[in-house]
Amino acid sequence: MRHSKFKAAAALIIGASLAQGAIFPSIALGDHLDTDVPTYTVEAMNADGTPAASNDFDDQTTSPANNGKPSTSTNVTPDATDTPSTPDATEPSQQPSSGAGTDTDADADAGTNDDADATTPDDGQQQPNVDVDANTDPDADTADTKETPRLMSAKNDKDSKEQQDTVTPPSPDYTGWVDHKGKRYWFDNGTMAKGKEIFDQDSNAWYFVESDGTMAKDKDAYIRTGSGKWIRLAKDGKRVHGENYRNGSWYYFDTKTGAMLKGVRLIPVKGGGSKWVYYDLQTGKMAHGEKYLNYDKEHTGWYYFHPDTGAMQYGFIYHGNAKKWVFYHRQNGKMLYGEQCIDKGWYFFNKTTGARAHGFTNLPGKRVFYNTSNGRMVYGATLINDRPYFFDKTTGRQWSKNELVNKIVSTARSFRLKHPDCPGALALNGGIICPQGPCMSFVWYVFHAAGLDVFLCNGGAVNGRPSGIPDDNYSWYAKRGRISSSPKVGDIVFWRFTNGYSWSTNASHAGIVVNVAPGKITVMDAAFNNIDERPIYSSYYPSTPMFATPYYG
């Protein structure tokens, strides 16, 4: 009877437990780990109906049936069939098949303790035999650290893969390259090199390895040693030296250090020789064409680099786009400005653009003329646009009209009472000699002696040739509207003889007006077997003179 009552009581308790699991599944499944899950202790009975020895969960006593181990068979957890069984705390922990985690030091890093008891000090519950991440809170509920066999298997596979990805040298003291999964790594006495340049004696080349140890290829790298430098690695990983072409630009890398060069540099040329070039201070690209440099005190200004070779250019260069000639210093290549003496000639370059001046140019204190073809300053007498000009033979300054006239007058008077061979000199200069007398030859001789040949009929009265015939010269000025009846100092005076002489033409005699004053006009001429200054209205001359005015400006 008593035994039947015990069975009834036990059935009632078990039924209530199962009912609670059905009604409160969250408790049964352990979803709320912060809620105390009730446990039930089944009170065992002897055959005679007396209570058996106590076996509470917290007692930690042993049972002969368990061979001295703490009995856990009476510790009932709701829905225990849904929870993976926990390895016995006293048995060795199961390790991954790859052997990862077998090292004692590794276990220590993971937060485990080989000397710890299998049970926790707080409640004596068995500790799950799981791997603990280094970031796991050791005080967290043991339910948070439980892993299913599937998760543990995945973790073991990951550990195995990481071990396979580890690059190891063939021997502890190995020096050289190690190929691993398509990448190359350098070891120095068994230690992997990282983030540094290395020299391989076998290939006699320098290389660079990244921070992860892999060989760098086909890229630029900045080395932070010393003052720092940029280097370039080829597709095979070798450090580049010398000239290098990439992405449409030329670069240069030091032949010893491999450092990318920048600024103005002298580099060798294939086949011999050398050239000055410029590499951008930021990008290292070689400059081509016109370029402004602010490199240092010596190299600040405009330069020009050959559009193909990049070589610094010197001397005169024509810039078609700007339609200007400029000059680059023959020693330093810098563009010149202002007045410059080049090859014993003077030039002027715009002080802003450097453009070479051509034609008339006003300089401080003078007006000068630069050849329209080569830009060189002009000196002496010259024709410009069919007009005669004279520029000082020392300074290049253009002479004024008064200076020109005074020169003609003073030169004419310098031959007074002298007998130079004017016709002979004219003939030597390709001129035409007049058979009737030396008067016009003397006029030509004065202009020639003064260095002002071009001021007499622009240097040639007949087809570009000077002529000693008065009428040839008179006709030249008449065609240009330069004949007048009013005399001026420096004019050429012409008389026409009408007394039946065989040479009677529009002009039969010529001289040079040297003075014009009220009631007195005098000329220098070659007549009456001498050269002298005579009044224009002398009885020796016809009374109807005409005057030709040269272009004095």
C-alpha positions as CSV (number, residue, x, y, z in Angstrom):
1,M,0.0,0.0,0.0
2,R,2.7,2.3,1.0
3,H,4.6,1.4,-2.2
4,S,1.6,2.2,-4.3
5,K,1.3,5.6,-2.7
6,F,4.9,6.3,-3.6
7,K,4.3,5.4,-7.2
8,A,1.3,7.6,-7.3
9,A,3.2,10.5,-5.8
10,A,6.1,10.1,-8.3
11,A,3.7,10.0,-11.2
12,L,2.0,13.1,-10.0
13,I,5.3,15.0,-9.8
14,I,6.5,13.8,-13.2
15,G,3.2,14.7,-14.8
16,A,3.3,18.1,-13.3
17,S,6.8,18.6,-14.7
18,L,5.8,17.6,-18.2
19,A,2.8,19.8,-18.0
20,Q,4.9,22.8,-17.0
21,G,7.2,22.2,-20.0
22,A,4.2,22.2,-22.4
23,I,2.7,25.3,-20.8
24,F,6.0,27.3,-20.5
25,P,8.2,26.2,-23.5
26,S,10.5,29.2,-23.1
27,I,11.5,27.9,-19.7
28,A,11.9,24.4,-21.0
29,L,14.1,25.6,-23.9
30,G,16.2,27.9,-21.8
31,D,15.5,31.0,-23.9
32,H,15.6,33.2,-20.8
33,L,18.8,32.3,-19.2
34,D,18.4,34.9,-16.5
35,T,15.4,33.0,-15.1
36,D,16.1,30.2,-12.6
37,V,15.0,26.9,-14.1
38,P,13.5,24.7,-11.4
39,T,15.0,21.3,-10.8
40,Y,13.3,18.4,-9.2
41,T,14.9,15.8,-7.0
42,V,13.3,12.4,-7.0
43,E,13.3,10.8,-3.6
44,A,14.3,7.1,-4.0
45,M,12.7,4.4,-1.8
46,N,14.1,1.1,-0.6
47,A,12.3,-2.2,-1.1
48,D,10.9,-2.0,2.4
49,G,9.4,1.4,1.7
50,T,12.1,3.3,3.7
51,P,13.7,6.4,2.0
52,A,17.0,5.6,0.2
53,A,20.2,7.5,0.8
54,S,19.9,11.2,-0.2
55,N,21.4,12.2,-3.6
56,D,20.8,16.0,-3.9
57,F,22.4,17.9,-6.8
58,D,24.4,20.2,-4.4
59,D,25.6,17.3,-2.3
60,Q,28.5,16.1,-4.6
61,T,28.5,12.7,-2.9
62,T,29.5,9.7,-4.9
63,S,27.5,6.6,-5.6
64,P,28.8,3.0,-6.1
65,A,26.7,2.8,-9.2
66,N,28.8,5.6,-10.7
67,N,32.1,4.2,-9.7
68,G,32.8,7.0,-7.3
69,K,31.8,9.8,-9.8
70,P,29.2,12.4,-8.8
71,S,25.8,11.1,-9.8
72,T,24.0,13.2,-12.4
73,S,21.2,10.8,-13.3
74,T,18.8,12.4,-10.9
75,N,19.5,16.0,-12.1
76,V,16.5,16.5,-14.5
77,T,16.4,19.5,-16.8
78,P,13.2,20.3,-18.8
79,D,13.4,19.1,-22.4
80,A,16.8,17.6,-21.8
81,T,16.5,15.8,-25.1
82,D,16.8,19.1,-27.0
83,T,20.1,20.0,-25.4
84,P,23.4,18.4,-26.5
85,S,25.0,16.2,-24.0
86,T,28.0,17.7,-22.2
87,P,31.3,15.8,-22.0
88,D,32.1,14.5,-18.6
89,A,34.2,17.0,-16.8
90,T,36.7,14.4,-15.7
91,E,37.3,13.1,-19.3
92,P,39.9,14.7,-21.6
93,S,38.5,17.4,-23.9
94,Q,37.9,16.4,-27.5
95,Q,40.4,18.3,-29.8
96,P,40.0,19.3,-33.5
97,S,41.2,16.7,-35.9
98,S,43.8,19.1,-37.3
99,G,45.5,19.3,-34.0
100,A,44.8,23.1,-33.6
101,G,44.6,24.1,-30.0
102,T,46.8,21.4,-28.7
103,D,49.5,23.8,-27.7
104,T,49.4,24.6,-23.9
105,D,50.4,28.2,-24.5
106,A,47.6,28.6,-27.0
107,D,45.1,27.4,-24.5
108,A,46.5,29.8,-22.0
109,D,45.9,32.7,-24.5
110,A,42.3,31.5,-24.9
111,G,41.6,32.0,-21.3
112,T,41.8,28.3,-20.2
113,N,43.7,26.9,-17.2
114,D,45.1,23.4,-17.3
115,D,45.2,23.3,-13.5
116,A,41.6,24.3,-12.9
117,D,39.1,21.8,-11.5
118,A,36.3,20.3,-13.7
119,T,33.7,22.1,-11.7
120,T,33.1,25.7,-11.0
121,P,33.7,27.0,-7.5
122,D,30.2,28.5,-7.3
123,D,27.7,25.7,-7.8
124,G,29.8,22.6,-8.5
125,Q,28.1,22.3,-12.0
126,Q,30.3,20.7,-14.6
127,Q,32.2,23.2,-16.9
128,P,31.4,22.6,-20.7
129,N,34.6,21.6,-22.6
130,V,34.5,24.4,-25.3
131,D,37.1,26.7,-26.9
132,V,36.9,30.2,-25.4
133,D,37.6,33.2,-27.6
134,A,40.1,35.7,-26.2
135,N,37.3,38.3,-26.1
136,T,34.9,36.1,-24.1
137,D,33.8,37.4,-20.7
138,P,35.0,34.8,-18.2
139,D,32.2,35.8,-15.8
140,A,29.4,35.3,-18.4
141,D,26.8,32.6,-17.9
142,T,28.0,29.2,-19.0
143,A,25.0,29.0,-21.3
144,D,26.6,31.8,-23.5
145,T,29.7,29.8,-24.0
146,K,28.1,26.5,-25.1
147,E,28.6,25.5,-28.7
148,T,26.9,22.9,-30.7
149,P,29.1,20.2,-32.4
150,R,28.4,21.8,-35.8
151,L,29.8,25.2,-34.6
152,M,32.8,23.6,-33.1
153,S,33.4,21.7,-36.3
154,A,33.3,25.0,-38.4
155,K,35.7,26.6,-36.0
156,N,38.1,23.7,-36.2
157,D,37.9,23.9,-40.0
158,K,38.8,27.7,-39.8
159,D,41.7,27.0,-37.6
160,S,42.9,24.3,-40.0
161,K,42.6,26.8,-43.0
162,E,44.6,29.5,-41.1
163,Q,47.2,27.0,-40.4
164,Q,47.4,26.1,-44.1
165,D,47.6,29.8,-45.1
166,T,50.6,30.3,-42.8
167,V,53.8,30.9,-44.9
168,T,56.7,29.1,-43.4
169,P,60.3,28.9,-44.6
170,P,61.9,25.5,-45.6
171,S,64.2,25.8,-42.6
172,P,64.5,28.0,-39.5
173,D,67.5,29.8,-40.8
174,Y,66.3,30.0,-44.5
175,T,67.1,33.2,-46.5
176,G,65.3,33.7,-49.8
177,W,62.0,33.7,-51.5
178,V,59.1,31.4,-50.6
179,D,56.2,31.0,-53.1
180,H,52.8,30.5,-51.5
181,K,49.5,30.5,-53.3
182,G,50.7,32.7,-56.2
183,K,52.5,35.2,-54.0
184,R,56.1,35.6,-53.1
185,Y,57.5,36.2,-49.6
186,W,61.1,37.0,-48.5
187,F,62.6,35.4,-45.5
188,D,65.8,36.5,-43.8
189,N,67.3,33.9,-41.5
190,G,63.9,32.4,-41.1
191,T,62.1,35.7,-40.4
192,M,59.6,37.1,-42.9
193,A,60.5,40.6,-44.2
194,K,57.7,43.1,-44.1
195,G,57.4,46.7,-45.4
196,K,61.0,47.1,-46.5
197,E,63.4,46.9,-49.4
198,I,65.4,43.7,-49.8
199,F,68.3,42.8,-52.1
200,D,68.3,39.4,-53.8
201,Q,71.8,38.4,-54.7
202,D,70.7,35.6,-57.0
203,S,68.8,38.0,-59.3
204,N,71.1,40.9,-58.4
205,A,68.1,43.1,-58.0
206,W,66.3,45.1,-55.3
207,Y,62.7,44.4,-54.3
208,F,60.1,45.8,-52.0
209,V,57.8,43.7,-49.7
210,E,54.5,45.0,-48.4
211,S,53.5,45.2,-44.8
212,D,51.9,41.7,-45.1
213,G,55.2,40.3,-46.5
214,T,54.1,39.9,-50.2
215,M,56.3,41.1,-53.0
216,A,55.2,44.4,-54.5
217,K,54.8,44.5,-58.3
218,D,54.0,47.0,-61.0
219,K,53.5,49.9,-58.7
220,D,55.2,52.9,-57.0
221,A,56.0,52.7,-53.3
222,Y,57.1,55.3,-50.8
223,I,60.0,54.4,-48.5
224,R,60.0,56.3,-45.2
225,T,63.6,55.8,-44.4
226,G,66.0,58.7,-44.1
227,S,64.5,61.7,-46.0
228,G,62.1,59.4,-47.8
229,K,61.9,58.4,-51.4
230,W,59.6,57.1,-54.1
231,I,60.6,53.9,-55.9
232,R,59.0,52.0,-58.7
233,L,58.6,48.2,-59.0
234,A,58.4,46.5,-62.4
235,K,55.9,43.8,-63.2
236,D,58.4,41.2,-62.1
237,G,58.9,43.1,-58.8
238,K,62.4,44.3,-59.5
239,R,63.1,47.9,-58.5
240,V,63.4,50.2,-61.5
241,H,66.5,52.3,-62.3
242,G,67.3,54.9,-64.9
243,E,64.7,56.3,-67.4
244,N,61.3,54.7,-67.3
245,Y,58.1,55.3,-69.4
246,R,54.7,54.7,-67.8
247,N,51.2,55.9,-68.6
248,G,52.3,58.4,-71.2
249,S,55.1,60.1,-69.2
250,W,58.8,59.7,-68.6
251,Y,60.4,59.3,-65.2
252,Y,63.9,58.8,-64.0
253,F,65.1,56.7,-61.0
254,D,68.5,56.9,-59.4
255,T,70.8,54.3,-60.8
256,K,72.0,53.4,-57.3
257,T,69.2,54.1,-54.8
258,G,66.2,53.7,-57.2
259,A,64.8,57.0,-55.9
260,M,62.5,58.9,-58.2
261,L,64.3,62.1,-59.3
262,K,62.6,65.5,-59.3
263,G,63.6,69.0,-60.3
264,V,66.3,69.9,-62.8
265,R,68.5,67.0,-63.5
266,L,71.4,66.0,-65.8
267,I,70.8,62.5,-67.2
268,P,72.8,60.4,-69.7
269,V,71.6,60.0,-73.3
270,K,71.7,56.7,-75.1
271,G,74.6,56.6,-77.5
272,G,76.6,59.1,-75.4
273,G,76.3,62.6,-74.0
274,S,73.9,64.0,-71.6
275,K,70.9,66.4,-71.3
276,W,69.3,68.6,-68.8
277,V,65.7,67.8,-68.1
278,Y,63.1,68.7,-65.5
279,Y,60.9,66.3,-63.5
280,D,57.8,67.7,-61.8
281,L,58.4,68.3,-58.1
282,Q,55.1,66.6,-57.2
283,T,54.6,63.8,-59.8
284,G,58.1,63.2,-61.1
285,K,56.9,63.4,-64.7
286,M,59.3,64.8,-67.3
287,A,58.4,68.2,-68.6
288,H,58.0,69.0,-72.3
289,G,57.5,72.3,-74.0
290,E,57.3,75.7,-72.3
291,K,57.5,75.4,-68.5
292,Y,57.7,77.8,-65.6
293,L,60.0,76.6,-62.9
294,N,60.2,77.8,-59.3
295,Y,62.8,75.1,-58.4
296,D,65.4,77.2,-56.6
297,K,67.1,80.6,-56.8
298,E,69.0,79.6,-59.9
299,H,66.1,77.8,-61.6
300,T,63.2,80.2,-61.3
301,G,61.7,81.4,-64.6
302,W,60.5,80.2,-67.9
303,Y,62.2,77.3,-69.7
304,Y,61.6,75.3,-72.8
305,F,62.0,71.5,-73.0
306,H,62.1,69.6,-76.3
307,P,58.6,68.4,-77.1
308,D,59.9,64.9,-77.8
309,T,63.1,64.3,-75.8
310,G,62.4,66.7,-72.9
311,A,65.9,68.1,-73.3
312,M,66.3,71.7,-72.0
313,Q,66.6,74.1,-75.0
314,Y,68.9,77.0,-75.5
315,G,69.1,80.0,-77.8
316,F,66.4,81.3,-80.1
317,I,63.2,79.4,-80.1
318,Y,60.0,80.2,-82.0
319,H,56.7,79.5,-80.3
320,G,54.1,79.1,-83.0
321,N,51.1,79.3,-80.8
322,A,52.2,82.6,-79.3
323,K,53.8,83.7,-82.6
324,K,56.9,84.9,-80.8
325,W,60.6,84.4,-80.8
326,V,62.3,84.1,-77.4
327,F,65.8,83.4,-76.3
328,Y,66.9,80.9,-73.6
329,H,70.2,81.5,-71.9
330,R,72.9,79.2,-73.4
331,Q,74.2,78.2,-70.0
332,N,71.2,77.8,-67.7
333,G,68.4,77.7,-70.2
334,K,66.4,80.5,-68.6
335,M,64.3,82.8,-70.8
336,L,65.8,86.3,-71.2
337,Y,64.1,89.7,-71.0
338,G,64.9,93.3,-71.9
339,E,68.0,94.3,-73.8
340,Q,70.4,91.5,-74.4
341,C,73.7,91.3,-76.3
342,I,73.9,88.0,-78.1
343,D,76.7,87.0,-80.5
344,K,77.9,90.6,-80.6
345,G,74.5,92.0,-81.5
346,W,71.8,93.7,-79.4
347,Y,68.3,92.4,-79.1
348,F,65.3,93.4,-77.0
349,F,62.9,90.9,-75.4
350,N,59.5,92.0,-74.0
351,K,59.9,92.3,-70.2
352,T,56.7,90.3,-69.6
353,T,56.4,87.8,-72.4
354,G,60.0,87.5,-73.5
355,A,59.0,88.1,-77.1
356,R,61.8,89.3,-79.3
357,A,61.3,92.9,-80.6
358,H,61.2,93.6,-84.3
359,G,61.1,97.0,-86.0
360,F,61.1,100.4,-84.3
361,T,61.3,100.2,-80.5
362,N,61.4,102.9,-78.0
363,L,64.0,102.4,-75.3
364,P,65.0,104.8,-72.5
365,G,66.5,107.9,-74.2
366,K,66.4,106.6,-77.8
367,R,64.4,105.1,-80.6
368,V,66.0,102.1,-82.2
369,F,65.2,99.6,-85.0
370,Y,65.5,95.8,-84.8
371,N,65.7,93.9,-88.0
372,T,62.3,92.6,-89.0
373,S,63.8,89.2,-89.8
374,N,66.3,88.3,-87.1
375,G,65.5,91.0,-84.5
376,R,69.1,92.3,-84.4
377,M,69.6,96.0,-83.7
378,V,70.3,98.0,-86.9
379,Y,73.2,100.5,-87.2
380,G,74.0,103.2,-89.7
381,A,72.0,104.1,-92.8
382,T,69.3,101.8,-94.0
383,L,66.1,101.7,-96.0
384,I,63.0,100.8,-94.2
385,N,59.7,100.6,-96.1
386,D,61.4,102.5,-99.0
387,R,62.5,105.3,-96.7
388,P,66.1,106.1,-95.6
389,Y,67.0,106.1,-91.9
390,F,70.2,106.4,-90.0
391,F,70.9,104.8,-86.7
392,D,73.9,105.7,-84.6
393,K,76.8,103.3,-85.3
394,T,77.5,102.9,-81.6
395,T,74.2,103.1,-79.7
396,G,71.7,102.3,-82.5
397,R,69.8,105.5,-81.8
398,Q,67.9,106.9,-84.7
399,W,69.2,110.2,-85.9
400,S,66.9,113.2,-86.2
401,K,66.4,115.3,-89.3
402,N,68.6,118.1,-88.0
403,E,71.4,115.7,-87.2
404,L,71.2,114.3,-90.8
405,V,71.2,117.8,-92.4
406,N,74.1,119.0,-90.3
407,K,76.1,116.0,-91.2
408,I,75.6,116.6,-94.9
409,V,76.4,120.3,-94.6
410,S,79.5,119.8,-92.5
411,T,80.8,117.1,-94.9
412,A,80.2,119.2,-98.0
413,R,82.1,122.2,-96.4
414,S,84.9,119.9,-95.4
415,F,85.8,119.6,-99.2
416,R,86.1,123.3,-99.8
417,L,89.0,124.1,-102.1
418,K,89.9,120.5,-102.4
419,H,90.1,118.2,-105.4
420,P,88.9,114.7,-104.5
421,D,88.4,112.4,-107.5
422,C,84.6,112.3,-107.2
423,P,83.9,110.7,-110.6
424,G,86.5,108.0,-109.9
425,A,85.0,107.2,-106.5
426,L,81.5,107.0,-108.1
427,A,82.7,104.6,-110.7
428,L,84.3,102.4,-108.1
429,N,80.9,102.1,-106.4
430,G,79.1,101.1,-109.6
431,G,77.8,104.6,-110.4
432,I,77.2,106.3,-113.8
433,I,79.7,109.0,-114.7
434,C,78.5,112.2,-116.4
435,P,80.7,113.1,-119.4
436,Q,79.8,116.8,-119.0
437,G,81.3,117.5,-115.6
438,P,81.8,116.4,-111.9
439,C,79.0,118.5,-110.3
440,M,76.6,115.6,-109.6
441,S,79.5,113.3,-108.8
442,F,80.5,115.7,-106.0
443,V,76.9,115.7,-104.6
444,W,77.0,111.9,-104.5
445,Y,80.5,112.0,-103.0
446,V,79.3,114.2,-100.1
447,F,76.5,111.8,-99.2
448,H,78.8,108.8,-99.6
449,A,81.5,110.4,-97.4
450,A,78.9,111.2,-94.7
451,G,77.8,107.6,-94.7
452,L,74.3,108.6,-95.9
453,D,74.3,107.1,-99.4
454,V,70.6,106.0,-99.1
455,F,69.5,109.5,-98.5
456,L,70.3,110.4,-102.1
457,C,67.7,108.8,-104.4
458,N,67.5,105.9,-101.9
459,G,71.0,104.9,-102.9
460,G,70.3,104.6,-106.7
461,A,68.8,107.0,-109.2
462,V,68.8,104.6,-112.1
463,N,67.8,101.0,-111.5
464,G,69.4,101.1,-108.1
465,R,72.6,102.6,-109.4
466,P,73.9,106.0,-108.3
467,S,74.3,108.4,-111.1
468,G,76.6,111.4,-111.8
469,I,74.1,112.8,-114.3
470,P,72.1,115.7,-112.8
471,D,68.9,115.0,-114.8
472,D,68.7,111.4,-113.5
473,N,68.6,112.6,-109.9
474,Y,66.2,115.5,-110.6
475,S,63.8,113.1,-112.4
476,W,63.9,110.7,-109.5
477,Y,62.7,113.3,-107.0
478,A,60.3,114.9,-109.4
479,K,58.5,111.5,-109.8
480,R,58.0,111.5,-106.0
481,G,56.8,115.0,-105.7
482,R,59.9,116.2,-103.8
483,I,60.8,119.2,-106.1
484,S,60.2,122.7,-104.8
485,S,61.2,126.3,-105.5
486,S,61.7,127.1,-101.8
487,P,65.2,126.2,-100.7
488,K,66.1,124.5,-97.3
489,V,69.4,123.6,-95.8
490,G,70.4,120.2,-97.0
491,D,68.4,120.3,-100.2
492,I,69.9,119.5,-103.6
493,V,69.8,122.4,-106.0
494,F,69.4,121.9,-109.7
495,W,69.8,124.5,-112.5
496,R,68.7,124.2,-116.1
497,F,70.8,125.8,-118.7
498,T,68.9,127.2,-121.7
499,N,71.7,128.9,-123.6
500,G,71.9,126.3,-126.2
501,Y,74.3,123.9,-124.6
502,S,74.1,120.4,-125.9
503,W,73.4,119.0,-122.5
504,S,70.5,121.2,-121.8
505,T,67.8,119.1,-119.9
506,N,65.6,119.6,-116.9
507,A,68.7,119.7,-114.8
508,S,72.1,120.7,-116.1
509,H,74.0,121.5,-112.9
510,A,73.7,120.4,-109.2
511,G,75.0,121.5,-105.8
512,I,74.1,121.3,-102.1
513,V,72.3,124.0,-100.2
514,V,74.5,124.8,-97.1
515,N,72.9,128.0,-95.9
516,V,69.6,129.8,-96.1
517,A,69.4,133.3,-94.7
518,P,67.5,136.4,-95.7
519,G,69.1,137.8,-98.8
520,K,71.8,135.1,-98.8
521,I,71.6,131.4,-99.9
522,T,74.8,129.6,-100.5
523,V,75.7,126.3,-102.0
524,M,78.6,123.9,-102.2
525,D,79.3,122.7,-105.7
526,A,82.1,121.5,-108.0
527,A,82.4,124.1,-110.7
528,F,84.8,126.4,-112.3
529,N,87.6,123.9,-111.6
530,N,87.2,123.9,-107.9
531,I,84.9,123.1,-105.0
532,D,83.7,126.1,-103.1
533,E,80.7,127.7,-101.3
534,R,79.0,130.2,-103.5
535,P,75.9,132.4,-103.5
536,I,73.0,130.8,-105.3
537,Y,72.1,133.9,-107.2
538,S,75.5,134.5,-108.6
539,S,75.7,135.7,-112.1
540,Y,77.4,132.5,-112.9
541,Y,74.2,130.5,-112.5
542,P,70.8,130.7,-114.2
543,S,68.2,132.6,-112.4
544,T,65.7,129.7,-112.1
545,P,67.0,127.0,-109.6
546,M,64.8,124.2,-108.3
547,F,65.3,122.3,-105.1
548,A,64.9,118.6,-104.3
549,T,64.4,117.6,-100.6
550,P,65.8,114.2,-99.6
551,Y,63.8,112.1,-97.0
552,Y,65.5,113.2,-93.8
553,G,62.7,112.0,-91.7
